[in-house]
Every structure is written in structure tokens, then in C-alpha cells.
């Protein structure tokens, strides 16, 4: 399996734009990272109740990142998604 450098960014909508509030570095294979993203709660469309966003980014070069996927979520969904991300990251770092 090909291993690449992926990032998951957590963002919130503030003053007309999204700002990054957290970032997870995911050195994982493409299949695993997309399976993780498939488990996340939320919607692909932004709305008034979904002002938080999670982006999956691929680090193409040292200066360029490509956004692969994005999901919008509520605060409750973000809390659950953060648990999912941390559990998968912990398993990947400690058991793979």
C-alpha cells in the first residue's frame, strides 16, 4: 500500500471565512485515511447549523496541499468525529 502524508484540518466559520482551529497529521495509506473519513458524521453541504468543517488534505509538496474531501458538521458531530479521529490515530501510531 502506498503511504502518503495526509492532514485532517478542523475549521470553524468566523467573520465570513473559515479559520483552522486544529490539525491532525496522518501518515497513513490512502485506503485507511478514506475509510476514516467515511466514518465521520456530518454533511457535504454547509448550513446555518453546520458551521464547522473537517477537511482531508494531501501534502503534495513542501509548500502545496490539495484538499481531497470536506464535511460540514455541528458541534456535537465534531465532538464525535474528534473521538473517531483520535482513536484511529492512536491505533495507527501504536499498533501498525
Backbone bond lengths (Angstrom), bond angles and torsions (degrees), N, CA, C in turn:
res aa  C-N    CA-C-N  psi(-1)  N-CA   C-N-CA  omega(-1)  CA-C   N-CA-C  phi
1 X - - - 1.444 - - 1.526 109.97 -
2 X 1.321 114.29 139.50 1.457 120.30 179.16 1.531 109.97 -75.84
3 X 1.330 116.58 129.99 1.460 121.40 177.73 1.519 109.29 -105.02
4 X 1.322 116.98 131.07 1.459 122.06 -179.91 1.513 109.64 -131.59
5 X 1.292 115.97 175.39 1.452 121.38 -179.37 1.534 109.81 -102.41
6 X 1.323 115.40 103.86 1.456 121.58 -179.41 1.521 110.48 -105.86
7 X 1.325 115.49 153.86 1.458 122.38 175.47 1.513 108.61 -129.45
8 X 1.315 115.92 142.84 1.457 121.54 169.83 1.515 105.93 -114.64
9 X 1.326 116.07 121.46 1.467 121.51 179.37 1.522 110.17 -108.46
10 X 1.323 116.03 136.06 1.458 122.02 172.67 1.517 107.21 -102.07
11 X 1.324 116.54 129.96 1.457 121.17 -177.92 1.518 110.81 -132.13
12 X 1.349 115.00 153.14 1.460 119.83 173.47 1.524 108.84 -127.83
13 X 1.324 114.73 150.63 1.454 121.63 -179.12 1.522 109.17 -83.73
14 X 1.316 116.52 125.06 1.461 120.78 -175.99 1.532 109.13 -150.73
15 X 1.310 116.56 125.33 1.471 122.53 177.18 1.529 112.61 53.67
16 X 1.326 116.37 44.88 1.452 121.07 174.07 1.517 116.47 82.72
17 X 1.320 117.70 7.36 1.470 119.77 178.79 1.524 109.82 -152.47
18 X 1.315 115.61 164.91 1.462 121.10 176.90 1.523 109.55 -92.10
19 X 1.342 115.31 135.80 1.460 120.36 175.30 1.531 108.32 -119.85
20 X 1.321 115.81 143.48 1.461 121.15 -179.33 1.519 109.79 -78.93
21 X 1.331 116.18 128.55 1.469 120.75 179.82 1.530 112.15 -112.06
22 X 1.341 117.37 -15.63 1.469 120.55 177.71 1.519 108.69 -162.36
23 X 1.324 114.93 156.51 1.455 120.97 179.33 1.524 109.43 -145.18
24 X 1.325 116.05 136.52 1.458 122.26 177.23 1.521 108.04 -115.99
25 X 1.307 116.90 126.84 1.461 122.74 177.00 1.517 107.60 -87.64
26 X 1.316 116.97 121.55 1.461 121.72 -176.43 1.524 110.08 -119.84
27 X 1.317 118.10 95.58 1.461 121.29 172.90 1.517 107.25 -85.20
28 X 1.306 115.78 87.12 1.453 120.38 -173.54 1.514 109.69 -143.52
29 X 1.319 115.87 164.68 1.460 118.93 178.37 1.531 109.53 -73.93
30 X 1.312 114.51 157.21 1.460 121.35 -175.35 1.528 111.92 -59.44
31 X 1.314 117.57 -41.57 1.467 121.14 -178.53 1.528 110.97 -61.94
32 X 1.327 117.41 -46.06 1.468 121.26 -178.52 1.524 111.26 -64.94
33 X 1.307 117.50 -42.71 1.466 120.16 -177.05 1.533 110.89 -67.30
34 X 1.332 117.80 -36.62 1.467 119.67 177.69 1.532 111.06 -72.63
35 X 1.332 117.91 -34.45 1.464 120.73 174.36 1.524 110.43 -62.86
36 X 1.322 117.15 -41.00 1.467 121.53 176.29 1.522 109.99 -60.30
37 X 1.317 116.81 -48.38 1.467 120.30 -177.48 1.529 111.34 -64.29
38 X 1.326 117.47 -32.21 1.474 121.24 177.77 1.526 112.11 -65.01
39 X 1.332 118.11 -25.61 1.467 122.46 -179.10 1.529 112.91 -79.49
40 X 1.312 118.17 -16.88 1.463 121.46 -173.81 1.522 111.98 -70.19
41 X 1.327 115.25 145.51 1.464 122.65 -179.86 1.524 109.73 -88.70
42 X 1.317 116.30 147.76 1.455 120.50 176.72 1.516 111.09 140.27
43 X 1.335 115.33 -162.15 1.453 122.12 -176.37 1.525 108.65 -137.91
44 X 1.308 116.22 155.46 1.459 119.83 179.96 1.525 112.40 -81.39
45 X 1.338 116.82 -11.00 1.460 121.70 179.16 1.526 110.40 -108.07
46 X 1.314 116.29 135.61 1.469 120.90 175.76 1.528 108.89 -72.15
47 X 1.335 115.76 152.72 1.466 121.40 175.84 1.523 108.33 -152.55
48 X 1.332 116.36 176.82 1.467 120.29 -179.33 1.524 112.26 -63.73
49 X 1.336 117.88 -29.24 1.470 119.60 179.81 1.529 112.22 -92.20
50 X 1.304 116.53 -14.20 1.477 120.86 -179.72 1.529 109.23 -112.36
51 X 1.334 115.77 82.07 1.464 122.48 -176.82 1.525 112.60 -102.77
52 X 1.318 116.01 6.74 1.461 121.42 178.02 1.527 107.91 -112.14
53 X 1.328 116.03 145.55 1.459 119.69 -175.29 1.526 109.91 -135.47
54 X 1.334 115.05 142.59 1.460 121.83 174.26 1.526 107.09 -118.82
55 X 1.332 115.58 125.00 1.458 121.41 -179.85 1.516 110.35 -112.25
56 X 1.315 115.91 140.95 1.464 122.05 171.04 1.515 107.03 -103.35
57 X 1.327 116.16 120.34 1.456 122.03 -176.52 1.517 110.31 -119.65
58 X 1.332 116.33 145.51 1.457 122.96 173.33 1.516 107.55 -110.53
59 X 1.325 116.15 127.36 1.457 121.76 178.60 1.528 107.94 -81.18
60 X 1.346 117.16 97.72 1.461 122.03 -177.92 1.520 112.24 -70.85
61 X 1.321 115.53 -46.11 1.462 122.20 178.82 1.519 107.36 -140.47
62 X 1.316 117.21 -175.22 1.460 120.24 179.99 1.521 112.73 -65.66
63 X 1.326 117.63 -23.15 1.465 120.20 -176.47 1.523 113.80 -116.16
64 X 1.330 118.27 -4.89 1.462 120.69 -173.85 1.528 111.41 -124.18
65 X 1.326 115.46 132.75 1.461 122.11 173.96 1.526 108.28 -123.32
66 X 1.320 115.93 138.44 1.453 121.90 178.48 1.515 109.03 -109.48
67 X 1.338 116.74 127.22 1.461 120.83 177.33 1.521 108.11 -79.52
68 X 1.330 116.22 119.76 1.458 122.17 -178.69 1.521 112.74 -92.96
69 X 1.337 116.37 -42.61 1.462 121.54 -177.18 1.522 109.11 -147.94
70 X 1.331 114.37 160.66 1.453 120.06 179.35 1.520 108.96 -150.00
71 X 1.337 116.22 144.48 1.461 121.41 177.67 1.527 108.21 -140.25
72 X 1.329 116.64 138.76 1.465 122.80 179.52 1.521 108.42 -103.25
73 X 1.328 116.94 139.80 1.461 119.53 -175.89 1.532 112.31 -145.75
74 X 1.327 113.79 163.66 1.460 121.95 174.34 1.530 108.03 -83.25
75 X 1.319 116.54 174.43 1.462 120.47 178.01 1.526 111.08 -62.89
76 X 1.326 117.56 -42.23 1.467 120.94 177.98 1.532 111.55 -63.40
77 X 1.330 116.64 -42.07 1.464 119.99 177.44 1.525 110.80 -65.48
78 X 1.327 116.98 -38.67 1.465 120.38 177.83 1.524 110.90 -62.18
79 X 1.321 117.25 -40.78 1.464 120.72 178.32 1.528 110.32 -60.12
80 X 1.319 117.27 -46.27 1.462 121.33 179.29 1.532 110.77 -66.85
81 X 1.322 117.04 -40.44 1.461 121.00 179.16 1.526 111.69 -64.14
82 X 1.321 116.56 -38.07 1.462 120.50 178.12 1.527 110.21 -63.34
83 X 1.331 117.25 -40.03 1.467 120.56 175.86 1.524 110.65 -60.07
84 X 1.309 116.72 -44.78 1.461 121.63 -179.61 1.528 110.28 -61.58
85 X 1.326 116.78 -46.74 1.471 121.76 -178.81 1.527 110.47 -62.46
86 X 1.335 117.07 -45.48 1.471 120.73 -177.89 1.535 110.44 -65.31
87 X 1.337 117.66 -43.31 1.469 120.36 179.26 1.524 111.17 -60.68
88 X 1.333 116.45 -47.60 1.466 120.30 -179.24 1.521 111.03 -64.70
89 X 1.323 117.24 -39.57 1.467 121.23 179.20 1.518 109.94 -65.19
90 X 1.332 117.12 -44.35 1.464 121.49 179.11 1.529 110.56 -58.80
91 X 1.334 115.79 -47.10 1.473 119.61 179.86 1.527 111.17 -62.56
92 X 1.312 115.96 -42.47 1.461 120.60 -179.17 1.522 111.85 -63.61
93 X 1.317 116.67 -42.99 1.456 121.01 -177.71 1.522 111.32 -72.39
94 X 1.319 117.79 -38.19 1.463 120.74 -172.34 1.531 115.36 -96.78
95 X 1.303 118.21 -21.78 1.458 118.69 -172.57 1.532 114.13 -122.61
96 X 1.298 119.41 -5.95 1.484 120.88 179.76 1.504 111.54 -99.95
